[in-house]
Amino acid sequence: MTEVLVVGAGPVGLALAADLRARGVAVDVVERRVDPGAGTRAIGIHSPALELLEASGATDGIRERAVRIARGEARADGRVLAEIRFDRLRARHPYVAALPQSDTIEVLTALAPPVRRGVGVTSLRQERDGVRAQLDDGNEIRAGVVVVATGWSGRDLVYRSGAVRTHHYPDRYVMADVVASGGPIARVHLERDGVVESFPLPDGRRRLVAWAGTGEVTDADGFLRDAVAARTGVEAEIAGASTFGVRRAVAPALRRGRIVVVGDAAHEVSPIGGQGMNLGLLDALTVAPLLAPWVRHGDDMGLARWERDRLASARHAARLAFLNTMLGRAAAPAVHAARTTALRTVLRGPGGAAFTRAYAMRFDRAARR
């Protein structure tokens, strides 16, 4: 019987497995997807997660590959509303590490135990001293603890139908990674026709995201090209753009017996700004040091507090994601003018520092340890 079974080998599951391996815990990892590049495309890792990733050695590998975003700009109507200064945070890593998710996966894969790919879990059965996981290939794995890090698709392994209430926003976004100038500065254009976000990536590339209304987008490349040009004045060659929507969900609990749930399997927030992936990383990396004493000695001290803190952090992230979604929508001229004036006032006053801390996840319970 293995000590811990991690179900899911996205960034969250791999980060947990790598951390546990560094602590000497016996870990198995299974992943239903054969392609490690499939799944989400989150790019930004914030300072609290970077600090916790140090335990497995992942932070150094991520820093080597990433662009370090030390500051950002909130803009509207061709003017800078305010600067967002991550480099003024009181943190070990006062920046956002931006890199393709495929690079994050490569760094974590090198540190985690080998992943059994193409293997899904169909059911989990609690036993007196562990959990029995039934696999879709007919085999099974017994583990002292199972951590579900599958994303939303594995939610039914733990929760009954309807237990995790999900709100589907009508908003659609278009996204692409393109070659573009702009330096290591993140820019958020809060325009009358909707938001455009522009984040730096390695090798002179940028991640572009534009609000696309509430209908289907038939020509994603053309829409993003036109939206970026009209809203920011920047001409960009767009190829391979994709569309996505936003959901909000926060589970009522993260633990059922010897089964623990982390990341999008338990909660979903807007992926814009990397909040969702970072929330999952903080779930995983704060529960990791609690698992060894639990599986080895039956000591589950700290798990109840961990669950309370992570649920509180998930609710906070969901509220922030809701605010981001509202601010990113198109607005009538008068509403846009009032919104811009209010944002300028807030961001250039004491609220600017608070916004920076919130965006950088410094209000997360994990950052206060």
C-alpha beads as a LAMMPS data file, in Angstrom:
LAMMPS data file: protein, C-alpha beads

369 atoms
368 bonds

1 atom types
1 bond types

-500.0 500.0 xlo xhi
-500.0 500.0 ylo yhi
-500.0 500.0 zlo zhi

Masses

1 110.0

Atoms # bond

1 1 1 0.000 0.000 0.000
2 1 1 1.419 3.355 -1.011
3 1 1 1.298 6.170 1.528
4 1 1 -0.334 8.796 -0.722
5 1 1 -2.054 8.479 -4.091
6 1 1 -2.333 11.714 -6.078
7 1 1 -5.053 11.635 -8.727
8 1 1 -4.234 14.173 -11.419
9 1 1 -0.896 15.333 -12.853
10 1 1 -1.543 18.944 -13.689
11 1 1 0.568 21.623 -11.984
12 1 1 -1.264 21.194 -8.676
13 1 1 -0.997 17.416 -8.510
14 1 1 2.636 17.425 -9.642
15 1 1 3.579 20.152 -7.157
16 1 1 2.057 18.103 -4.344
17 1 1 3.752 14.895 -5.478
18 1 1 7.139 16.610 -5.808
19 1 1 6.820 18.163 -2.356
20 1 1 5.832 14.857 -0.757
21 1 1 8.675 13.054 -2.496
22 1 1 11.136 15.607 -1.119
23 1 1 9.749 14.852 2.358
24 1 1 10.342 11.114 1.944
25 1 1 6.676 10.171 1.505
26 1 1 5.896 7.245 -0.818
27 1 1 3.684 8.685 -3.581
28 1 1 1.912 7.245 -6.623
29 1 1 0.529 9.584 -9.298
30 1 1 -2.073 8.654 -11.919
31 1 1 -3.387 10.838 -14.743
32 1 1 -6.142 9.971 -17.206
33 1 1 -4.710 12.231 -19.938
34 1 1 -1.926 10.788 -22.049
35 1 1 -0.658 14.190 -23.207
36 1 1 0.988 16.176 -20.386
37 1 1 0.345 19.390 -22.331
38 1 1 -3.431 19.015 -22.273
39 1 1 -5.533 21.025 -19.850
40 1 1 -5.397 24.636 -18.759
41 1 1 -2.877 27.253 -19.898
42 1 1 -2.223 29.265 -16.747
43 1 1 1.021 31.248 -16.866
44 1 1 1.549 33.261 -13.673
45 1 1 2.927 31.911 -10.374
46 1 1 2.634 34.348 -7.481
47 1 1 4.977 34.904 -4.558
48 1 1 3.225 32.734 -1.898
49 1 1 3.343 29.704 -4.210
50 1 1 6.955 30.403 -5.183
51 1 1 7.914 30.420 -1.510
52 1 1 6.214 27.076 -0.858
53 1 1 7.625 25.494 -4.014
54 1 1 11.112 25.965 -2.569
55 1 1 10.677 22.840 -0.427
56 1 1 10.792 20.568 -3.494
57 1 1 13.382 22.624 -5.374
58 1 1 10.879 23.697 -8.036
59 1 1 11.274 27.433 -7.497
60 1 1 14.784 27.563 -8.944
61 1 1 13.713 25.756 -12.122
62 1 1 10.704 28.024 -12.545
63 1 1 12.763 31.175 -12.006
64 1 1 15.266 30.076 -14.645
65 1 1 12.544 29.793 -17.291
66 1 1 10.204 32.603 -16.298
67 1 1 9.880 36.294 -16.979
68 1 1 9.723 38.101 -13.658
69 1 1 6.910 40.635 -13.726
70 1 1 7.906 43.297 -11.219
71 1 1 5.193 45.804 -12.103
72 1 1 2.014 46.250 -14.024
73 1 1 -0.156 49.025 -15.369
74 1 1 -3.896 49.583 -15.269
75 1 1 -4.799 51.646 -18.342
76 1 1 -7.899 53.178 -19.901
77 1 1 -8.453 55.444 -22.902
78 1 1 -4.749 55.529 -23.704
79 1 1 -3.730 56.702 -20.233
80 1 1 -2.164 54.970 -17.237
81 1 1 -4.605 54.881 -14.330
82 1 1 -2.070 53.492 -11.883
83 1 1 1.016 51.333 -11.545
84 1 1 0.884 47.989 -9.772
85 1 1 4.250 47.472 -8.054
86 1 1 4.869 43.826 -7.203
87 1 1 8.503 44.728 -6.491
88 1 1 7.355 46.687 -3.438
89 1 1 5.755 43.690 -1.795
90 1 1 7.308 42.482 1.437
91 1 1 7.913 38.996 0.113
92 1 1 10.804 36.688 -0.690
93 1 1 9.744 36.740 -4.328
94 1 1 8.342 40.232 -5.057
95 1 1 7.205 39.503 -8.599
96 1 1 5.001 37.216 -10.665
97 1 1 6.891 34.407 -12.426
98 1 1 5.330 34.144 -15.892
99 1 1 6.048 31.099 -18.044
100 1 1 4.086 28.707 -20.262
101 1 1 2.283 26.008 -18.324
102 1 1 4.169 23.401 -20.333
103 1 1 7.405 24.693 -18.774
104 1 1 5.913 24.532 -15.292
105 1 1 4.842 20.950 -15.990
106 1 1 8.375 20.043 -17.154
107 1 1 9.990 21.492 -14.033
108 1 1 7.580 19.700 -11.691
109 1 1 7.649 16.423 -13.621
110 1 1 11.415 16.216 -13.147
111 1 1 10.938 16.451 -9.370
112 1 1 7.830 14.303 -8.926
113 1 1 7.591 10.491 -8.972
114 1 1 6.918 8.930 -12.404
115 1 1 3.347 9.520 -13.556
116 1 1 1.162 6.651 -14.763
117 1 1 -0.544 8.323 -17.718
118 1 1 -3.628 7.138 -19.506
119 1 1 -4.979 5.769 -16.221
120 1 1 -8.187 7.147 -14.757
121 1 1 -9.796 6.536 -11.373
122 1 1 -13.425 5.437 -11.509
123 1 1 -14.210 5.202 -7.803
124 1 1 -12.744 5.639 -4.323
125 1 1 -13.762 3.392 -1.438
126 1 1 -12.881 4.215 2.166
127 1 1 -11.432 1.436 4.325
128 1 1 -10.392 1.324 7.962
129 1 1 -6.754 2.140 7.315
130 1 1 -6.838 3.726 3.874
131 1 1 -8.609 4.130 0.539
132 1 1 -9.053 1.707 -2.334
133 1 1 -8.950 3.398 -5.758
134 1 1 -10.519 1.504 -8.655
135 1 1 -8.813 2.226 -11.982
136 1 1 -10.400 2.231 -15.423
137 1 1 -7.946 -0.438 -16.610
138 1 1 -9.405 -2.922 -14.127
139 1 1 -6.621 -2.600 -11.566
140 1 1 -6.714 -0.900 -8.191
141 1 1 -4.395 0.999 -5.867
142 1 1 -4.570 1.024 -2.074
143 1 1 -3.269 4.134 -0.348
144 1 1 -3.203 5.538 3.144
145 1 1 -4.522 8.856 1.808
146 1 1 -5.840 9.889 -1.611
147 1 1 -5.554 13.471 -2.828
148 1 1 -7.866 14.377 -5.712
149 1 1 -6.212 17.014 -7.934
150 1 1 -8.060 16.267 -11.152
151 1 1 -9.705 19.584 -11.840
152 1 1 -13.482 19.834 -12.108
153 1 1 -13.773 16.598 -14.119
154 1 1 -12.957 14.459 -11.081
155 1 1 -15.315 16.189 -8.703
156 1 1 -17.807 13.314 -8.729
157 1 1 -15.191 11.032 -7.149
158 1 1 -15.781 12.873 -3.892
159 1 1 -18.937 14.984 -3.972
160 1 1 -22.478 13.916 -4.616
161 1 1 -24.294 15.510 -7.539
162 1 1 -25.177 19.138 -6.823
163 1 1 -23.052 19.399 -3.678
164 1 1 -20.694 21.898 -5.327
165 1 1 -22.864 24.712 -6.624
166 1 1 -21.435 26.151 -9.826
167 1 1 -22.236 29.560 -11.294
168 1 1 -21.674 29.916 -15.029
169 1 1 -20.911 33.479 -16.090
170 1 1 -22.202 34.478 -19.538
171 1 1 -18.867 36.119 -20.402
172 1 1 -16.574 34.753 -23.102
173 1 1 -12.897 35.567 -23.582
174 1 1 -10.436 35.065 -26.433
175 1 1 -6.802 34.276 -25.712
176 1 1 -3.544 33.777 -27.626
177 1 1 0.213 33.861 -27.079
178 1 1 1.911 36.077 -29.655
179 1 1 5.271 37.620 -30.469
180 1 1 4.974 41.252 -29.349
181 1 1 6.971 44.034 -27.782
182 1 1 6.171 45.525 -24.408
183 1 1 8.937 44.457 -22.058
184 1 1 8.416 42.715 -18.707
185 1 1 5.387 44.834 -17.784
186 1 1 1.870 43.477 -17.359
187 1 1 -0.844 45.726 -18.781
188 1 1 -4.578 45.639 -18.167
189 1 1 -6.581 47.862 -20.528
190 1 1 -9.992 48.579 -18.996
191 1 1 -11.682 49.932 -22.083
192 1 1 -15.257 50.847 -22.917
193 1 1 -15.594 47.835 -25.247
194 1 1 -14.170 45.414 -22.692
195 1 1 -10.891 44.480 -21.100
196 1 1 -7.684 43.487 -22.868
197 1 1 -4.964 41.942 -20.735
198 1 1 -1.369 41.698 -21.934
199 1 1 1.121 39.673 -19.912
200 1 1 4.793 39.090 -20.792
201 1 1 6.149 35.602 -21.461
202 1 1 9.677 34.364 -22.182
203 1 1 11.260 34.722 -25.634
204 1 1 9.586 38.034 -26.480
205 1 1 6.051 36.674 -26.383
206 1 1 2.942 37.965 -24.633
207 1 1 -0.326 36.434 -23.490
208 1 1 -3.266 38.451 -24.825
209 1 1 -6.764 38.025 -23.395
210 1 1 -9.806 40.039 -24.513
211 1 1 -13.392 40.119 -23.306
212 1 1 -15.591 38.915 -26.172
213 1 1 -19.119 39.526 -24.917
214 1 1 -21.583 36.764 -24.197
215 1 1 -22.036 35.116 -27.579
216 1 1 -20.050 32.528 -29.478
217 1 1 -16.935 33.709 -31.314
218 1 1 -16.665 32.198 -34.784
219 1 1 -13.294 33.693 -35.796
220 1 1 -11.148 33.801 -32.669
221 1 1 -7.984 34.981 -34.435
222 1 1 -9.777 37.802 -36.233
223 1 1 -11.723 38.882 -33.177
224 1 1 -8.640 39.084 -30.974
225 1 1 -6.620 40.937 -33.610
226 1 1 -9.365 43.530 -34.072
227 1 1 -10.133 43.843 -30.361
228 1 1 -6.503 44.419 -29.399
229 1 1 -6.040 47.001 -32.156
230 1 1 -9.266 48.870 -31.377
231 1 1 -8.926 48.862 -27.592
232 1 1 -5.168 49.332 -27.168
233 1 1 -3.843 50.655 -30.496
234 1 1 -1.439 47.696 -30.772
235 1 1 -1.265 45.714 -34.008
236 1 1 -0.530 42.034 -33.396
237 1 1 -0.365 38.969 -35.627
238 1 1 -2.739 36.447 -34.088
239 1 1 -2.681 32.718 -34.756
240 1 1 -4.077 29.855 -32.724
241 1 1 -6.408 31.904 -30.526
242 1 1 -8.853 30.024 -28.327
243 1 1 -11.994 30.949 -26.428
244 1 1 -13.000 30.179 -22.869
245 1 1 -15.691 30.944 -20.345
246 1 1 -15.655 31.488 -16.586
247 1 1 -17.253 29.509 -13.788
248 1 1 -17.331 30.030 -10.046
249 1 1 -17.601 27.194 -7.550
250 1 1 -16.502 26.642 -3.950
251 1 1 -16.989 23.205 -2.373
252 1 1 -18.481 22.960 1.127
253 1 1 -15.595 20.748 2.326
254 1 1 -12.122 19.630 1.225
255 1 1 -11.856 16.404 3.166
256 1 1 -13.938 13.245 3.409
257 1 1 -12.341 10.637 5.624
258 1 1 -8.955 9.838 4.106
259 1 1 -9.737 11.631 0.852
260 1 1 -8.537 15.226 0.369
261 1 1 -9.507 17.512 -2.501
262 1 1 -7.335 20.355 -3.832
263 1 1 -7.447 22.829 -6.710
264 1 1 -10.206 23.034 -9.289
265 1 1 -11.702 19.753 -8.134
266 1 1 -12.912 21.710 -5.101
267 1 1 -13.153 25.290 -6.321
268 1 1 -13.069 27.238 -9.563
269 1 1 -12.383 30.927 -9.968
270 1 1 -11.550 33.079 -12.961
271 1 1 -8.334 31.877 -14.617
272 1 1 -7.398 35.463 -15.504
273 1 1 -4.279 36.456 -13.587
274 1 1 -3.487 32.883 -12.573
275 1 1 -5.677 33.030 -9.452
276 1 1 -7.134 29.557 -10.007
277 1 1 -3.836 27.711 -10.472
278 1 1 -2.191 29.544 -7.580
279 1 1 -5.111 28.807 -5.298
280 1 1 -4.688 25.109 -6.089
281 1 1 -0.934 25.239 -5.578
282 1 1 -1.438 26.780 -2.153
283 1 1 -4.005 24.089 -1.286
284 1 1 -1.532 21.361 -2.196
285 1 1 1.633 22.839 -0.734
286 1 1 0.070 23.676 2.629
287 1 1 -1.474 20.228 3.084
288 1 1 1.731 18.402 2.064
289 1 1 3.525 18.705 5.440
290 1 1 0.404 17.424 7.217
291 1 1 0.106 14.197 5.234
292 1 1 3.183 12.266 6.445
293 1 1 2.227 12.307 10.160
294 1 1 -1.342 11.467 9.189
295 1 1 -0.576 8.368 7.105
296 1 1 2.248 7.158 9.359
297 1 1 0.962 7.866 12.858
298 1 1 -2.717 8.681 12.466
299 1 1 -1.979 12.253 13.525
300 1 1 -4.445 14.482 11.691
301 1 1 -3.751 17.542 13.802
302 1 1 -3.797 20.637 11.666
303 1 1 -6.057 19.273 8.939
304 1 1 -9.219 20.889 10.290
305 1 1 -7.520 24.281 10.423
306 1 1 -6.018 23.716 6.959
307 1 1 -9.490 23.033 5.576
308 1 1 -10.993 26.154 7.198
309 1 1 -8.167 28.334 5.906
310 1 1 -8.312 26.974 2.368
311 1 1 -12.087 27.345 2.136
312 1 1 -11.810 30.936 3.384
313 1 1 -9.091 31.637 0.811
314 1 1 -11.191 30.085 -1.951
315 1 1 -14.164 32.272 -1.071
316 1 1 -11.924 35.357 -1.058
317 1 1 -10.461 34.435 -4.470
318 1 1 -13.962 33.888 -5.838
319 1 1 -15.014 37.375 -4.722
320 1 1 -11.937 38.900 -6.353
321 1 1 -12.612 36.949 -9.547
322 1 1 -16.202 38.265 -9.560
323 1 1 -14.904 41.841 -9.276
324 1 1 -12.409 41.244 -12.111
325 1 1 -15.194 39.878 -14.296
326 1 1 -17.450 42.874 -13.645
327 1 1 -14.656 45.373 -14.353
328 1 1 -13.727 43.609 -17.567
329 1 1 -17.114 43.934 -19.245
330 1 1 -18.031 46.538 -21.832
331 1 1 -19.842 49.584 -20.475
332 1 1 -21.856 52.517 -21.747
333 1 1 -19.824 55.750 -22.132
334 1 1 -21.088 57.363 -18.926
335 1 1 -20.595 54.170 -16.906
336 1 1 -17.121 53.678 -18.365
337 1 1 -16.137 57.257 -17.464
338 1 1 -17.398 56.869 -13.899
339 1 1 -15.700 53.487 -13.549
340 1 1 -12.398 54.875 -14.825
341 1 1 -12.519 57.850 -12.463
342 1 1 -13.306 55.636 -9.481
343 1 1 -10.520 53.210 -10.333
344 1 1 -7.992 55.995 -10.752
345 1 1 -8.928 57.389 -7.344
346 1 1 -8.785 54.025 -5.604
347 1 1 -5.618 52.721 -7.231
348 1 1 -3.632 55.903 -6.710
349 1 1 -4.550 56.041 -3.043
350 1 1 -4.149 53.497 -0.226
351 1 1 -6.349 51.123 -2.193
352 1 1 -3.573 50.633 -4.749
353 1 1 -1.345 48.791 -2.286
354 1 1 -4.280 46.672 -1.139
355 1 1 -5.174 45.830 -4.743
356 1 1 -1.578 44.792 -5.438
357 1 1 -1.543 42.532 -2.393
358 1 1 -4.886 41.015 -3.357
359 1 1 -3.872 40.404 -6.967
360 1 1 -0.554 38.869 -5.814
361 1 1 -2.472 36.594 -3.385
362 1 1 -0.799 38.101 -0.337
363 1 1 -4.186 38.031 1.451
364 1 1 -4.392 34.264 1.029
365 1 1 -4.223 32.485 4.370
366 1 1 -1.108 30.623 3.177
367 1 1 0.758 33.919 2.785
368 1 1 0.147 34.821 6.438
369 1 1 1.828 31.764 7.943

Bonds

1 1 1 2
2 1 2 3
3 1 3 4
4 1 4 5
5 1 5 6
6 1 6 7
7 1 7 8
8 1 8 9
9 1 9 10
10 1 10 11
11 1 11 12
12 1 12 13
13 1 13 14
14 1 14 15
15 1 15 16
16 1 16 17
17 1 17 18
18 1 18 19
19 1 19 20
20 1 20 21
21 1 21 22
22 1 22 23
23 1 23 24
24 1 24 25
25 1 25 26
26 1 26 27
27 1 27 28
28 1 28 29
29 1 29 30
30 1 30 31
31 1 31 32
32 1 32 33
33 1 33 34
34 1 34 35
35 1 35 36
36 1 36 37
37 1 37 38
38 1 38 39
39 1 39 40
40 1 40 41
41 1 41 42
42 1 42 43
43 1 43 44
44 1 44 45
45 1 45 46
46 1 46 47
47 1 47 48
48 1 48 49
49 1 49 50
50 1 50 51
51 1 51 52
52 1 52 53
53 1 53 54
54 1 54 55
55 1 55 56
56 1 56 57
57 1 57 58
58 1 58 59
59 1 59 60
60 1 60 61
61 1 61 62
62 1 62 63
63 1 63 64
64 1 64 65
65 1 65 66
66 1 66 67
67 1 67 68
68 1 68 69
69 1 69 70
70 1 70 71
71 1 71 72
72 1 72 73
73 1 73 74
74 1 74 75
75 1 75 76
76 1 76 77
77 1 77 78
78 1 78 79
79 1 79 80
80 1 80 81
81 1 81 82
82 1 82 83
83 1 83 84
84 1 84 85
85 1 85 86
86 1 86 87
87 1 87 88
88 1 88 89
89 1 89 90
90 1 90 91
91 1 91 92
92 1 92 93
93 1 93 94
94 1 94 95
95 1 95 96
96 1 96 97
97 1 97 98
98 1 98 99
99 1 99 100
100 1 100 101
101 1 101 102
102 1 102 103
103 1 103 104
104 1 104 105
105 1 105 106
106 1 106 107
107 1 107 108
108 1 108 109
109 1 109 110
110 1 110 111
111 1 111 112
112 1 112 113
113 1 113 114
114 1 114 115
115 1 115 116
116 1 116 117
117 1 117 118
118 1 118 119
119 1 119 120
120 1 120 121
121 1 121 122
122 1 122 123
123 1 123 124
124 1 124 125
125 1 125 126
126 1 126 127
127 1 127 128
128 1 128 129
129 1 129 130
130 1 130 131
131 1 131 132
132 1 132 133
133 1 133 134
134 1 134 135
135 1 135 136
136 1 136 137
137 1 137 138
138 1 138 139
139 1 139 140
140 1 140 141
141 1 141 142
142 1 142 143
143 1 143 144
144 1 144 145
145 1 145 146
146 1 146 147
147 1 147 148
148 1 148 149
149 1 149 150
150 1 150 151
151 1 151 152
152 1 152 153
153 1 153 154
154 1 154 155
155 1 155 156
156 1 156 157
157 1 157 158
158 1 158 159
159 1 159 160
160 1 160 161
161 1 161 162
162 1 162 163
163 1 163 164
164 1 164 165
165 1 165 166
166 1 166 167
167 1 167 168
168 1 168 169
169 1 169 170
170 1 170 171
171 1 171 172
172 1 172 173
173 1 173 174
174 1 174 175
175 1 175 176
176 1 176 177
177 1 177 178
178 1 178 179
179 1 179 180
180 1 180 181
181 1 181 182
182 1 182 183
183 1 183 184
184 1 184 185
185 1 185 186
186 1 186 187
187 1 187 188
188 1 188 189
189 1 189 190
190 1 190 191
191 1 191 192
192 1 192 193
193 1 193 194
194 1 194 195
195 1 195 196
196 1 196 197
197 1 197 198
198 1 198 199
199 1 199 200
200 1 200 201
201 1 201 202
202 1 202 203
203 1 203 204
204 1 204 205
205 1 205 206
206 1 206 207
207 1 207 208
208 1 208 209
209 1 209 210
210 1 210 211
211 1 211 212
212 1 212 213
213 1 213 214
214 1 214 215
215 1 215 216
216 1 216 217
217 1 217 218
218 1 218 219
219 1 219 220
220 1 220 221
221 1 221 222
222 1 222 223
223 1 223 224
224 1 224 225
225 1 225 226
226 1 226 227
227 1 227 228
228 1 228 229
229 1 229 230
230 1 230 231
231 1 231 232
232 1 232 233
233 1 233 234
234 1 234 235
235 1 235 236
236 1 236 237
237 1 237 238
238 1 238 239
239 1 239 240
240 1 240 241
241 1 241 242
242 1 242 243
243 1 243 244
244 1 244 245
245 1 245 246
246 1 246 247
247 1 247 248
248 1 248 249
249 1 249 250
250 1 250 251
251 1 251 252
252 1 252 253
253 1 253 254
254 1 254 255
255 1 255 256
256 1 256 257
257 1 257 258
258 1 258 259
259 1 259 260
260 1 260 261
261 1 261 262
262 1 262 263
263 1 263 264
264 1 264 265
265 1 265 266
266 1 266 267
267 1 267 268
268 1 268 269
269 1 269 270
270 1 270 271
271 1 271 272
272 1 272 273
273 1 273 274
274 1 274 275
275 1 275 276
276 1 276 277
277 1 277 278
278 1 278 279
279 1 279 280
280 1 280 281
281 1 281 282
282 1 282 283
283 1 283 284
284 1 284 285
285 1 285 286
286 1 286 287
287 1 287 288
288 1 288 289
289 1 289 290
290 1 290 291
291 1 291 292
292 1 292 293
293 1 293 294
294 1 294 295
295 1 295 296
296 1 296 297
297 1 297 298
298 1 298 299
299 1 299 300
300 1 300 301
301 1 301 302
302 1 302 303
303 1 303 304
304 1 304 305
305 1 305 306
306 1 306 307
307 1 307 308
308 1 308 309
309 1 309 310
310 1 310 311
311 1 311 312
312 1 312 313
313 1 313 314
314 1 314 315
315 1 315 316
316 1 316 317
317 1 317 318
318 1 318 319
319 1 319 320
320 1 320 321
321 1 321 322
322 1 322 323
323 1 323 324
324 1 324 325
325 1 325 326
326 1 326 327
327 1 327 328
328 1 328 329
329 1 329 330
330 1 330 331
331 1 331 332
332 1 332 333
333 1 333 334
334 1 334 335
335 1 335 336
336 1 336 337
337 1 337 338
338 1 338 339
339 1 339 340
340 1 340 341
341 1 341 342
342 1 342 343
343 1 343 344
344 1 344 345
345 1 345 346
346 1 346 347
347 1 347 348
348 1 348 349
349 1 349 350
350 1 350 351
351 1 351 352
352 1 352 353
353 1 353 354
354 1 354 355
355 1 355 356
356 1 356 357
357 1 357 358
358 1 358 359
359 1 359 360
360 1 360 361
361 1 361 362
362 1 362 363
363 1 363 364
364 1 364 365
365 1 365 366
366 1 366 367
367 1 367 368
368 1 368 369
